[in-house]
Amino acid sequence: MRRMSLAFILALHLPAAFAWVWLMPRGWPLGSGRFWVNEVAPIVVFLAASIAVVALVVHREGLVLALALPIIGMWLSASIAGLFVFPVSGWLISIRLGPLAMLMLLSVIPFRAAIHWSHVAPLLIGLIIGPLIMLTERAARPDTHPLNVPMPPFPADASYEPLSIPIGTFTRFSSRSGDLQFTAGPILVEMTPLLTFTSCSPDAGWVNFAAPRDRTPPHRTLDRISHKTSEVIASYTPDGMLHLVPDEVHNAIDVEAFTPLASPIYSHLNTFCELSIAGHKRLSLTFSPCPTAKIEVTYYDYPFGRPATFACLGADGVFRILRATNSEKGPFTEIASGPLKRGDPLGITLFDEDRPRIRLTFQDWSSQLGTQPSPTAGWNVPVNAIEFSLMSDNPRSPAGIYMTLAATSVGRGFDSVGHSAGTYRNRIHVERLDVPIPSR
């Protein structure tokens, strides 16, 4: 029975190793730990488990031990190391890997007579690899760059007024939620300009191992608001401030959002700015680093199917528009590119069919984003991204644009990445293009 149990457990490693190679992101350089964990280790485990199963059938107990002991040592040390590498969520890893290692250990007891001193080395190799795997899955230190500029002083006449406030001729501000709505012809754009986290990790690990209370940050609520003809200032708890100044002469509005982080936050999903767009017939975008490339906003399937399109800024100062191979997974094909230095503004123009409707200029995105490789995307794609897609395959369906400084929504997995502590600022100039500017 123990021989059959060991054969069954070893056989389970075969589909698990195959799935790991197939699902995990690839395209890592040779010196990256994720190259060895995602691309090499599963193949080694697959081969070792396969040969061990055959050795069990032909009663080669010494070979069985030489191949099974490193796997046992790997899972056993990984289950222990997980408690230290991920002090909050590591117990969920340990209760999965620990029993697996113990079952395998009990299953090799009948072969103890075949144990030889030469089996010590394979066991030690497995014991060393386990903690290295855990360390590889931990998020790197954050490389975002908060501006840490002071927030504007709050007027003395501030009050609590959870109302929908018109600002200028084409903007409405929902003070309770902190959202803004813009109209341009038939198009309605809803914007959330505050840095918002939706899926977090308490210890820089995978968010699906975090308890629900640790995964979701506190809900943001309106604290105070000051509404004047020339500007609106709103403050939110536990963090956030909005400063809105309309520019009627140029059919524009300036948005300034502040989000202070008292400590680093590791997350899987978040938005530096989120846009929802409706009312269009066929939506397309242009980006200021490559203004001649008009990119149609399309629908993509999840988790597999039609590919997603997104943009990002690399550490080399090149802004790239990329298309995935399968859903949002790589490898990725470059559609267009152009230079964008740190600190340079990024312009995004929204077109309905061939008519420009709204231009948004993000003045602080490139200054604060992270450029370390994304643990879920692979293929040297950075953690920052501008994702855009339709909600269905109908070209008139609502669309979403999700800007991030550091996130892991692109690619495979639930890894987290960090935002450094500090105050993040998001200045956005929103200009309506379908109305001529009056001459002076």
Secondary structure as UniProt FT lines:
FT   HELIX           2..23
FT   TURN            30..31
FT   HELIX           33..35
FT   HELIX           36..40
FT   HELIX           41..57
FT   TURN            58..59
FT   HELIX           61..85
FT   TURN            87..89
FT   HELIX           90..107
FT   HELIX           109..114
FT   HELIX           117..119
FT   HELIX           120..137
FT   TURN            156..157
FT   STRAND          164..167
FT   TURN            168..170
FT   STRAND          171..174
FT   TURN            175..178
FT   STRAND          179..184
FT   TURN            185..186
FT   STRAND          187..192
FT   STRAND          196..201
FT   HELIX           207..209
FT   HELIX           212..215
FT   STRAND          221..227
FT   STRAND          232..237
FT   STRAND          241..247
FT   HELIX           248..250
FT   STRAND          252..261
FT   STRAND          265..271
FT   STRAND          273..278
FT   STRAND          283..287
FT   TURN            288..289
FT   STRAND          290..296
FT   STRAND          309..313
FT   TURN            315..316
FT   STRAND          318..323
FT   TURN            327..328
FT   STRAND          333..339
FT   TURN            342..343
FT   STRAND          346..352
FT   TURN            353..354
FT   STRAND          355..362
FT   HELIX           365..368
FT   TURN            375..377
FT   TURN            379..380
FT   STRAND          385..390
FT   TURN            395..396
FT   STRAND          399..404
FT   STRAND          417..419
FT   STRAND          422..432
//
